[in-house]
Amino acid sequence: MISLFPLQPEATNKRKTRVFKKRTNPIKGQKFIDHMDIKLLNRFINDQGKILPARITGLSAYQQRRVKSAIKYARILALLPFVGQDLS
């Protein structure tokens, strides 16, 4: 095909399609999230002590709210740190 405007690039229909990997739910339908279960709650905070978002952890919105409340309650009881360790 001859283009009327030879200096312009030809239109390409190649679009990158995003492939999303289905994340497995780490809690698997568990309704009650215990604030004393520190090993479980450590999976949902990073090394700075911040709560990870649901798009990273793979939790549902309901479970994310329960985990958030459990982490905050565990912080008040001094079971989890408010901030992470400073390595400097």
N, C-alpha and C positions, 0 to 999 in steps of 0.2 A: 504494500500500500504506500502510495506516495503522499507525503505530508505537504500541506500548503505552507507550513512554517517549519522549515528544515532545522532551525536552531533550537527548537523546543524538543524536549525529550518526548518519546511516545508514551501514551498513557498505558500503564500496566495495571492489570487486574489482580496482581499478586498481593494478597493481603495476608498478613500473619495471623493465623488463628491461634488463640490462646488455649492451651490444654491445661485444664485444672485437674489436679490429682485429688481424688476423694480422700479426705482425712478421716481416719478412724477416730471415733469418740473415745477419749481416754477414760471416761467415767462409766460408759456403757449403761446408761439408764439408771444409775444410782441416784435415788431421790435425796437422800440425806447426806450432806457433806459435813463431816465432823471437823470442828476447828482445832481439835487436839491431834488430828492426823497430819503431823508436820511433814512427813515423807511425801504425802500426796500433794499438799499445798506448795511444797518447794518446786514441784513441776510447773507451777503456773506463775512463778516469779522469776525474773532474770537475776543476774549477778549484782545488779545495782539495787535490787529490792523492789523493782517496779512490777506491777501486775501486767502480765502479757495479755494482749487482746485476743478475742475469740477467734479471729481469722487465723491466728498463729496456732492457738491451742486446739482448735477444732471442736470447741464446746458449743452447745446451743445457747441461745440468749438466756433461757431460764437457768441453765447450769452455770453460765458465766456470772450471773447475778449472785447465785448461791456461793460460788467460789470467792467472789469479791468480798462478800460479807464475812465469810469464814476467815479469809486472810486478814481483813481489818480487825476482826475480833481477836485473832491470834496475835496480832501486833500489840493490841492493848494489853493482853495478858503476858507480853514479853516472851512469847514462844517463837515469834518471827521478828526479824529486824525491820525497822522502818527504812533504813538505808543499808546498802551493801558495804562490804569491807573496802577500806581505802588501801590500795596496794603501794602507795608512795611512802 
